[in-house]
Amino acid sequence: MMMARPAIEALIREAFPDADVIVTEVAGTGRHCGARIVSQVFLGKSRIEQHQMIYDALKGKITDMVQALVLETAVPKSYLQGKDQ
């Protein structure tokens, strides 16, 4: 079985090829991870919609590997220039 961090990163990169993705182990156990995903596809989406997109990308494939996943999603700053955010 793949370790959680590489598996999460691979699935997210597959779904969002343009994204900057950083996946870290939060508790050092390998079962608690955090992911920061920055992608233009999040533009105009609520935080809930953004996170749902990530969970859809993970396709339920990591449930046996990860106990907790903390998500941080964002739109690249270059896409926000000139907007009030």
The first five atom37 places (N, CA, C, CB, O) and aatype in JSON, in Angstrom:
{
  "aatype": [12, 12, 12, 0, 1, 14, 0, 9, 6, 0, 10, 9, 1, 6, 0, 13, 14, 3, 0, 3, 19, 9, 19, 16, 6, 19, 0, 7, 16, 7, 1, 8, 4, 7, 0, 1, 9, 19, 15, 5, 19, 13, 10, 7, 11, 15, 1, 9, 6, 5, 8, 5, 12, 9, 18, 3, 0, 10, 11, 7, 11, 9, 16, 3, 12, 19, 5, 0, 10, 19, 10, 6, 16, 0, 19, 14, 11, 15, 18, 10, 5, 7, 11, 3, 5],
  "atom_mask": [
    [1, 1, 1, 1, 1],
    [1, 1, 1, 1, 1],
    [1, 1, 1, 1, 1],
    [1, 1, 1, 1, 1],
    [1, 1, 1, 1, 1],
    [1, 1, 1, 1, 1],
    [1, 1, 1, 1, 1],
    [1, 1, 1, 1, 1],
    [1, 1, 1, 1, 1],
    [1, 1, 1, 1, 1],
    [1, 1, 1, 1, 1],
    [1, 1, 1, 1, 1],
    [1, 1, 1, 1, 1],
    [1, 1, 1, 1, 1],
    [1, 1, 1, 1, 1],
    [1, 1, 1, 1, 1],
    [1, 1, 1, 1, 1],
    [1, 1, 1, 1, 1],
    [1, 1, 1, 1, 1],
    [1, 1, 1, 1, 1],
    [1, 1, 1, 1, 1],
    [1, 1, 1, 1, 1],
    [1, 1, 1, 1, 1],
    [1, 1, 1, 1, 1],
    [1, 1, 1, 1, 1],
    [1, 1, 1, 1, 1],
    [1, 1, 1, 1, 1],
    [1, 1, 1, 0, 1],
    [1, 1, 1, 1, 1],
    [1, 1, 1, 0, 1],
    [1, 1, 1, 1, 1],
    [1, 1, 1, 1, 1],
    [1, 1, 1, 1, 1],
    [1, 1, 1, 0, 1],
    [1, 1, 1, 1, 1],
    [1, 1, 1, 1, 1],
    [1, 1, 1, 1, 1],
    [1, 1, 1, 1, 1],
    [1, 1, 1, 1, 1],
    [1, 1, 1, 1, 1],
    [1, 1, 1, 1, 1],
    [1, 1, 1, 1, 1],
    [1, 1, 1, 1, 1],
    [1, 1, 1, 0, 1],
    [1, 1, 1, 1, 1],
    [1, 1, 1, 1, 1],
    [1, 1, 1, 1, 1],
    [1, 1, 1, 1, 1],
    [1, 1, 1, 1, 1],
    [1, 1, 1, 1, 1],
    [1, 1, 1, 1, 1],
    [1, 1, 1, 1, 1],
    [1, 1, 1, 1, 1],
    [1, 1, 1, 1, 1],
    [1, 1, 1, 1, 1],
    [1, 1, 1, 1, 1],
    [1, 1, 1, 1, 1],
    [1, 1, 1, 1, 1],
    [1, 1, 1, 1, 1],
    [1, 1, 1, 0, 1],
    [1, 1, 1, 1, 1],
    [1, 1, 1, 1, 1],
    [1, 1, 1, 1, 1],
    [1, 1, 1, 1, 1],
    [1, 1, 1, 1, 1],
    [1, 1, 1, 1, 1],
    [1, 1, 1, 1, 1],
    [1, 1, 1, 1, 1],
    [1, 1, 1, 1, 1],
    [1, 1, 1, 1, 1],
    [1, 1, 1, 1, 1],
    [1, 1, 1, 1, 1],
    [1, 1, 1, 1, 1],
    [1, 1, 1, 1, 1],
    [1, 1, 1, 1, 1],
    [1, 1, 1, 1, 1],
    [1, 1, 1, 1, 1],
    [1, 1, 1, 1, 1],
    [1, 1, 1, 1, 1],
    [1, 1, 1, 1, 1],
    [1, 1, 1, 1, 1],
    [1, 1, 1, 0, 1],
    [1, 1, 1, 1, 1],
    [1, 1, 1, 1, 1],
    [1, 1, 1, 1, 1]
  ],
  "atom_positions": [
    [[0.84, -1.18, 0.0], [0.0, 0.0, 0.0], [0.88, 1.24, 0.0], [-0.95, 0.0, 1.21], [1.89, 1.3, 0.7]],
    [[0.5, 2.25, -0.8], [1.23, 3.51, -0.84], [1.07, 4.25, 0.48], [0.76, 4.39, -2.01], [0.05, 4.11, 1.15]],
    [[2.07, 5.02, 0.84], [1.94, 5.89, 2.0], [0.93, 6.98, 1.65], [3.32, 6.49, 2.42], [0.78, 7.34, 0.49]],
    [[0.25, 7.51, 2.66], [-0.83, 8.46, 2.45], [-0.39, 9.72, 1.72], [-1.43, 8.84, 3.78], [-1.05, 10.13, 0.76]],
    [[0.7, 10.35, 2.14], [1.09, 11.63, 1.56], [1.32, 11.54, 0.05], [2.36, 12.13, 2.24], [0.75, 12.35, -0.69]],
    [[2.12, 10.6, -0.44], [2.31, 10.51, -1.89], [1.02, 10.16, -2.64], [3.38, 9.47, -2.21], [0.79, 10.64, -3.75]],
    [[0.18, 9.33, -2.05], [-1.07, 8.95, -2.7], [-2.0, 10.14, -2.83], [-1.76, 7.82, -1.91], [-2.6, 10.34, -3.88]],
    [[-2.12, 10.93, -1.78], [-2.97, 12.13, -1.81], [-2.45, 13.1, -2.86], [-3.01, 12.81, -0.42], [-3.22, 13.61, -3.68]],
    [[-1.15, 13.35, -2.84], [-0.55, 14.29, -3.79], [-0.77, 13.83, -5.23], [0.96, 14.43, -3.51], [-1.11, 14.65, -6.09]],
    [[-0.59, 12.57, -5.51], [-0.75, 12.05, -6.87], [-2.19, 12.2, -7.36], [-0.34, 10.58, -6.94], [-2.41, 12.59, -8.5]],
    [[-3.16, 11.89, -6.52], [-4.56, 12.0, -6.92], [-4.97, 13.45, -7.17], [-5.46, 11.38, -5.85], [-5.7, 13.74, -8.11]],
    [[-4.49, 14.35, -6.33], [-4.82, 15.77, -6.51], [-4.16, 16.31, -7.78], [-4.37, 16.6, -5.28], [-4.79, 17.03, -8.55]],
    [[-2.9, 15.97, -8.0], [-2.21, 16.45, -9.21], [-2.86, 15.89, -10.48], [-0.72, 16.05, -9.16], [-2.9, 16.57, -11.51]],
    [[-3.35, 14.68, -10.41], [-4.03, 14.09, -11.56], [-5.3, 14.87, -11.9], [-4.37, 12.62, -11.28], [-5.6, 15.1, -13.07]],
    [[-6.04, 15.27, -10.88], [-7.3, 15.99, -11.09], [-7.11, 17.46, -11.4], [-8.18, 15.85, -9.87], [-7.92, 18.05, -12.12]],
    [[-6.04, 18.06, -10.87], [-5.78, 19.49, -11.04], [-4.34, 19.7, -11.52], [-6.03, 20.26, -9.7], [-3.49, 20.11, -10.74]],
    [[-4.07, 19.43, -12.79], [-2.7, 19.5, -13.3], [-2.05, 20.88, -13.17], [-2.68, 19.1, -14.73], [-0.82, 20.98, -13.09]],
    [[-2.86, 21.94, -13.14], [-2.31, 23.3, -13.04], [-1.99, 23.69, -11.61], [-3.29, 24.28, -13.63], [-1.36, 24.73, -11.38]],
    [[-2.39, 22.9, -10.65], [-2.33, 23.29, -9.24], [-0.93, 23.2, -8.64], [-3.26, 22.43, -8.44], [-0.1, 22.37, -9.03]],
    [[-0.7, 24.09, -7.68], [0.45, 23.95, -6.78], [-0.06, 23.13, -5.61], [1.05, 25.37, -6.32], [-1.03, 23.52, -4.95]],
    [[0.57, 22.01, -5.34], [0.09, 21.09, -4.31], [1.21, 20.81, -3.32], [-0.42, 19.76, -4.94], [2.32, 20.45, -3.71]],
    [[0.9, 20.98, -2.05], [1.83, 20.61, -0.98], [1.06, 19.75, 0.01], [2.46, 21.88, -0.28], [0.05, 20.19, 0.56]],
    [[1.52, 18.54, 0.23], [0.9, 17.64, 1.2], [1.91, 17.34, 2.28], [0.39, 16.32, 0.52], [3.05, 16.97, 2.0]],
    [[1.5, 17.51, 3.52], [2.39, 17.28, 4.65], [1.74, 16.32, 5.64], [2.74, 18.61, 5.35], [0.52, 16.17, 5.69]],
    [[2.58, 15.68, 6.43], [2.09, 14.88, 7.54], [1.99, 15.8, 8.74], [3.03, 13.64, 7.83], [2.97, 16.44, 9.12]],
    [[0.83, 15.86, 9.33], [0.57, 16.82, 10.4], [1.04, 16.3, 11.76], [-0.9, 17.15, 10.46], [1.61, 17.06, 12.55]],
    [[0.8, 15.04, 12.04], [1.09, 14.51, 13.37], [2.28, 13.55, 13.4], [-0.11, 13.81, 13.91], [2.63, 13.04, 14.47]],
    [[2.9, 13.31, 12.25], [4.04, 12.41, 12.21], [3.66, 10.94, 12.26], [0.0, 0.0, 0.0], [4.53, 10.08, 12.36]],
    [[2.37, 10.65, 12.17], [1.9, 9.26, 12.21], [1.7, 8.68, 10.81], [0.61, 9.17, 12.98], [1.59, 7.46, 10.64]],
    [[1.66, 9.57, 9.81], [1.38, 9.12, 8.45], [-0.11, 9.0, 8.18], [0.0, 0.0, 0.0], [-0.51, 8.76, 7.05]],
    [[-0.93, 9.17, 9.21], [-2.38, 9.04, 9.06], [-3.12, 10.36, 9.25], [-2.91, 8.02, 10.04], [-4.34, 10.41, 9.13]],
    [[-2.39, 11.41, 9.55], [-2.96, 12.76, 9.71], [-2.2, 13.67, 8.75], [-2.87, 13.27, 11.2], [-1.02, 13.95, 8.96]],
    [[-2.89, 14.14, 7.71], [-2.23, 14.91, 6.67], [-2.9, 16.26, 6.47], [-2.21, 14.14, 5.37], [-4.07, 16.45, 6.79]],
    [[-2.14, 17.18, 5.93], [-2.64, 18.47, 5.53], [-2.28, 18.67, 4.07], [0.0, 0.0, 0.0], [-1.22, 18.24, 3.61]],
    [[-3.17, 19.33, 3.33], [-2.91, 19.59, 1.91], [-3.25, 21.04, 1.6], [-3.72, 18.63, 1.01], [-4.32, 21.53, 1.95]],
    [[-2.32, 21.71, 0.92], [-2.55, 23.08, 0.43], [-2.56, 23.0, -1.08], [-1.46, 24.1, 0.95], [-1.58, 22.58, -1.7]],
    [[-3.7, 23.4, -1.67], [-3.88, 23.32, -3.11], [-4.24, 24.71, -3.63], [-4.98, 22.28, -3.47], [-5.23, 25.3, -3.2]],
    [[-3.44, 25.22, -4.55], [-3.69, 26.53, -5.16], [-3.94, 26.29, -6.64], [-2.49, 27.53, -4.93], [-3.08, 25.79, -7.36]],
    [[-5.15, 26.65, -7.1], [-5.52, 26.4, -8.49], [-6.51, 27.44, -8.98], [-6.11, 25.0, -8.65], [-7.34, 27.93, -8.21]],
    [[-6.42, 27.77, -10.25], [-7.35, 28.71, -10.86], [-8.77, 28.16, -10.93], [-6.88, 29.08, -12.26], [-9.72, 28.94, -11.02]],
    [[-8.94, 26.85, -10.88], [-10.29, 26.27, -10.97], [-11.16, 26.61, -9.76], [-10.2, 24.75, -11.11], [-12.38, 26.44, -9.8]],
    [[-10.54, 27.1, -8.69], [-11.3, 27.47, -7.5], [-11.92, 28.86, -7.6], [-10.41, 27.39, -6.3], [-12.74, 29.23, -6.76]],
    [[-11.53, 29.62, -8.61], [-12.03, 30.98, -8.78], [-13.56, 30.98, -8.86], [-11.43, 31.64, -10.05], [-14.14, 30.27, -9.68]],
    [[-14.2, 31.78, -8.01], [-15.66, 31.89, -8.0], [-16.37, 30.79, -7.23], [0.0, 0.0, 0.0], [-17.6, 30.8, -7.15]],
    [[-15.62, 29.86, -6.66], [-16.22, 28.76, -5.9], [-16.14, 29.07, -4.4], [-15.49, 27.42, -6.22], [-15.19, 29.7, -3.94]],
    [[-17.14, 28.64, -3.66], [-17.1, 28.79, -2.21], [-16.07, 27.83, -1.63], [-18.5, 28.54, -1.58], [-15.65, 26.89, -2.31]],
    [[-15.67, 28.05, -0.4], [-14.71, 27.16, 0.25], [-15.26, 25.73, 0.3], [-14.38, 27.67, 1.69], [-14.51, 24.77, 0.1]],
    [[-16.54, 25.59, 0.55], [-17.16, 24.26, 0.59], [-17.07, 23.6, -0.78], [-18.63, 24.34, 1.04], [-16.74, 22.41, -0.88]],
    [[-17.36, 24.34, -1.84], [-17.27, 23.78, -3.2], [-15.83, 23.39, -3.53], [-17.79, 24.8, -4.23], [-15.6, 22.35, -4.15]],
    [[-14.88, 24.22, -3.13], [-13.47, 23.9, -3.38], [-13.07, 22.6, -2.69], [-12.58, 25.05, -2.9], [-12.44, 21.74, -3.3]],
    [[-13.45, 22.46, -1.43], [-13.09, 21.26, -0.69], [-13.79, 20.03, -1.26], [-13.43, 21.42, 0.8], [-13.21, 18.95, -1.3]],
    [[-15.04, 20.19, -1.69], [-15.75, 19.07, -2.3], [-15.05, 18.61, -3.57], [-17.21, 19.46, -2.59], [-15.0, 17.42, -3.86]],
    [[-14.53, 19.56, -4.33], [-13.78, 19.22, -5.55], [-12.57, 18.35, -5.21], [-13.34, 20.5, -6.3], [-12.25, 17.4, -5.92]],
    [[-11.9, 18.68, -4.11], [-10.73, 17.9, -3.69], [-11.16, 16.5, -3.25], [-9.97, 18.61, -2.54], [-10.55, 15.51, -3.66]],
    [[-12.2, 16.43, -2.43], [-12.66, 15.11, -1.99], [-13.13, 14.27, -3.17], [-13.8, 15.26, -0.98], [-12.92, 13.05, -3.18]],
    [[-13.77, 14.89, -4.16], [-14.16, 14.15, -5.36], [-12.93, 13.61, -6.08], [-14.98, 15.05, -6.31], [-12.94, 12.49, -6.59]],
    [[-11.87, 14.42, -6.13], [-10.63, 13.98, -6.78], [-9.99, 12.8, -6.06], [-9.63, 15.14, -6.85], [-9.36, 11.94, -6.69]],
    [[-10.14, 12.75, -4.75], [-9.56, 11.66, -3.98], [-10.35, 10.36, -4.13], [-9.49, 12.04, -2.51], [-9.84, 9.28, -3.82]],
    [[-11.57, 10.46, -4.61], [-12.37, 9.29, -5.01], [-12.52, 8.24, -3.92], [-11.76, 8.66, -6.22], [-12.7, 7.06, -4.22]],
    [[-12.44, 8.63, -2.68], [-12.57, 7.68, -1.59], [-11.43, 6.68, -1.49], [0.0, 0.0, 0.0], [-11.53, 5.7, -0.75]],
    [[-10.35, 6.91, -2.23], [-9.25, 5.95, -2.29], [-8.29, 6.02, -1.11], [-8.49, 6.16, -3.55], [-7.43, 5.15, -0.98]],
    [[-8.43, 7.01, -0.26], [-7.45, 7.14, 0.83], [-8.05, 6.83, 2.2], [-6.87, 8.53, 0.83], [-7.36, 6.96, 3.21]],
    [[-9.31, 6.44, 2.25], [-9.98, 6.27, 3.53], [-9.31, 5.24, 4.44], [-11.41, 5.88, 3.31], [-9.36, 5.38, 5.66]],
    [[-8.7, 4.23, 3.88], [-8.03, 3.23, 4.72], [-6.63, 3.67, 5.12], [-7.96, 1.9, 3.98], [-6.01, 3.04, 5.98]],
    [[-6.12, 4.74, 4.52], [-4.77, 5.21, 4.82], [-4.73, 6.42, 5.72], [-4.04, 5.52, 3.54], [-3.77, 6.63, 6.46]],
    [[-5.79, 7.24, 5.68], [-5.77, 8.53, 6.38], [-6.9, 8.61, 7.38], [-5.88, 9.68, 5.38], [-8.05, 8.29, 7.08]],
    [[-6.56, 9.05, 8.58], [-7.57, 9.24, 9.61], [-8.13, 10.65, 9.55], [-6.97, 8.96, 11.0], [-9.31, 10.86, 9.81]],
    [[-7.28, 11.64, 9.22], [-7.71, 13.03, 9.14], [-6.97, 13.74, 8.01], [-7.47, 13.76, 10.48], [-5.78, 13.5, 7.77]],
    [[-7.7, 14.61, 7.31], [-7.12, 15.39, 6.23], [-7.58, 16.84, 6.37], [-7.52, 14.82, 4.83], [-8.77, 17.13, 6.3]],
    [[-6.63, 17.73, 6.57], [-6.91, 19.16, 6.7], [-6.63, 19.8, 5.35], [-6.05, 19.83, 7.83], [-5.52, 19.7, 4.83]],
    [[-7.64, 20.47, 4.78], [-7.48, 21.08, 3.46], [-7.38, 22.59, 3.56], [-8.64, 20.7, 2.57], [-8.07, 23.23, 4.36]],
    [[-6.51, 23.15, 2.74], [-6.43, 24.59, 2.54], [-6.42, 24.79, 1.02], [-5.14, 25.23, 3.24], [-5.53, 24.29, 0.33]],
    [[-7.41, 25.51, 0.52], [-7.49, 25.76, -0.91], [-7.44, 27.26, -1.17], [-8.78, 25.15, -1.49], [-7.86, 28.07, -0.34]],
    [[-6.91, 27.62, -2.33], [-6.81, 29.04, -2.67], [-6.72, 29.19, -4.19], [-5.57, 29.68, -1.99], [-6.41, 28.26, -4.93]],
    [[-7.01, 30.41, -4.62], [-6.86, 30.82, -6.01], [-5.53, 31.55, -6.11], [-8.06, 31.72, -6.49], [-5.19, 32.33, -5.21]],
    [[-4.77, 31.34, -7.18], [-3.5, 32.07, -7.32], [-3.74, 33.58, -7.25], [-2.81, 31.71, -8.66], [-4.72, 34.09, -7.79]],
    [[-2.85, 34.28, -6.57], [-3.0, 35.73, -6.41], [-3.07, 36.45, -7.73], [-1.86, 36.27, -5.6], [-3.73, 37.49, -7.83]],
    [[-2.41, 35.94, -8.74], [-2.44, 36.59, -10.05], [-3.85, 36.64, -10.63], [-1.51, 35.86, -11.01], [-4.15, 37.52, -11.44]],
    [[-4.73, 35.71, -10.22], [-6.11, 35.7, -10.69], [-6.99, 36.64, -9.88], [-6.67, 34.3, -10.62], [-8.1, 36.96, -10.3]],
    [[-6.5, 37.09, -8.73], [-7.28, 37.95, -7.86], [-6.94, 39.41, -8.02], [-7.09, 37.56, -6.43], [-7.63, 40.26, -7.46]],
    [[-5.9, 39.74, -8.76], [-5.5, 41.14, -8.93], [-6.64, 41.94, -9.53], [-4.23, 41.25, -9.82], [-7.24, 41.55, -10.54]],
    [[-6.93, 43.06, -8.88], [-8.0, 43.91, -9.35], [-9.36, 43.54, -8.81], [0.0, 0.0, 0.0], [-10.35, 44.21, -9.09]],
    [[-9.42, 42.47, -8.02], [-10.67, 42.06, -7.4], [-10.62, 42.36, -5.91], [-10.95, 40.56, -7.64], [-9.54, 42.35, -5.31]],
    [[-11.74, 42.63, -5.33], [-11.81, 42.88, -3.89], [-11.99, 41.56, -3.17], [-12.98, 43.86, -3.55], [-13.1, 41.04, -3.1]],
    [[-10.92, 41.0, -2.62], [-11.02, 39.73, -1.9], [-10.23, 39.78, -0.64], [-10.55, 38.57, -2.75], [-10.2, 38.8, 0.11]]
  ]
}
